[in-house]
């Protein structure tokens, strides 16, 4: 798994398992069969391809569009989640669109 520890400006395409511990100012496009862990801050949207896995422990200040992957939220999604045939789990104490679960 590669790790992004610093500030990254611009969109990224996740073609290998990736962990964001720093900050991304852009959108993340997660390819099929790849994993993205957000432990830091992502200022943008997340697009989850079929069979991809995304785990949110930090903050996503944008929309998450699950297009058939697996999403688990432990942290904060400031906007909303659009689930299109994906599997989404929101854990206790997670916050989505201002609502605490």
LUMMI-426095 format. One record per residue: residue in three letters; x, y, z of N, C-alpha, C in turn. Coordinates in steps of 0.05 Angstrom, whole numbers, plus 5000, padded with zeros to 4 digits. Atoms other than C-alpha are relative to their C-alpha. Example, Ala and Ser with C-alpha at 12.3 -4.5 7.8 and 13.67 -1.06 7.14 Angstrom:
2
ala501849765000524649105156501850245000;ser498449764999527349795143498550225014;
//
This chain:
101
unk501749775000500050005000501850255000;unk498549745000502750694982498650195019;unk501149814981501751265031500550294991;unk499849725006500351995016500150145027;unk499649894973503152365077499950314999;unk499849715002503553085051497550114986;unk502249875016499053575013500349934971;unk500150065029497153354943497850174988;unk501949835014493753844896499249874974;unk500950125025489453554840498849735004;unk501350265000485552924824502049785000;unk498350245002488452234834498349774991;unk501350255007486751564804501549785016;unk498950214983487750994853500249744984;unk499550245015490950444812501549795016;unk498950194982494350114871499050085028;unk501149944974492250064944501450245012;unk498949744992493150754975498850085027;unk500949894975492651075043500650305000;unk499649714998491651835051500250075029;unk499649914972494652065117500250305001;unk499749715002495752775094497550134990;unk502349855011491153215052500149984969;unk500349995029488553144981498050214994;unk501949805010485453754948499449934972;unk500850105027482053404890498349765004;unk501750245000477752814872501749754999;unk498650265001479652084881498249814985;unk501450205017477651564829501349735007;unk498950264990478450864859499449794980;unk500350215020479650324807498949745012;unk501050274992476449634810502249845013;unk498150174985479749154859502250145014;unk498049844986483749714892498750105026;unk500949914974483249994963501050285005;unk499249734991483350704989499250035029;unk500549934972483950875063500550305003;unk499849714995482651605082500250035030;unk499649954971485751745150500450305004;unk499649724999487152475134497650154990;unk502149835011483052995096500049984970;unk500450005029480352935026498050224993;unk501749785008477553584999499249964971;unk500950065026473753324939498149765001;unk501950235002469352754915501549744997;unk498950275002470652004917498249844982;unk501550175018468451544860501049725003;unk499350284994468450804877499149824978;unk500650185022468850314819499049735011;unk500850264991465749614823502449845011;unk498050174987469649144869502250165014;unk498149844985473749724898499250025029;unk500649974971474249834974501050275009;unk499249744989474250495010499250015029;unk500449984971474950615085500650285008;unk499749734992473851305113500350025030;unk499549974972477051425181500350305006;unk499649724997478552165170497650164990;unk502149825009474552705134500050014969;unk500449955029471752745063498150244998;unk501749765004469253445047499150004971;unk501050045027465453224985497949785000;unk501950215004460752714957501549734995;unk499050265007462151964955498049864983;unk501850155018459251594896501049714998;unk499450285000459250844906498749864976;unk500950115025458650524837500249694999;unk499950295000458749804860502349885017;unk497850094983464449764910499149965028;unk500650034971464949694985501050255014;unk499449764985464850315029499449975029;unk500549994972465650365104500850275011;unk499549744989465151025141500249995030;unk499549994972468151095210500350305009;unk499449724995469751845205497850184991;unk501949795008466352435171499850034970;unk500649935028463152545103498350255002;unk501449754996461153275101497650044982;unk502349975018456553235041498249755001;unk501850235000452952595022501249764986;unk499250255014453651874997497949934980;unk501850095021450551664932500849714994;unk499550295002450050904931498649894975;unk501050125024449250594862500949714998;unk499450285001449149844870502549925016;unk497750074983454749864921499249915027;unk500550084973455349624992501250225018;unk499149784983455750185043499249955029;unk500450044972456550125118500950255015;unk499449774984456250725165500149915029;unk499650104973459150565233499150195022;unk500749844977457150815302502050235004;unk498549754996459551535315501050134975;unk499349875026460851665241498150234996;unk501749775007458052315214499850034970;unk500549975029454852375145497950224997;unk501849775005451553025121499150135026;unk500649884975451753295192498549825020;unk501450194982448152685222501949805012;unk498350194986451752275275498549735003;unk501250275000450351525272500749855026;
//
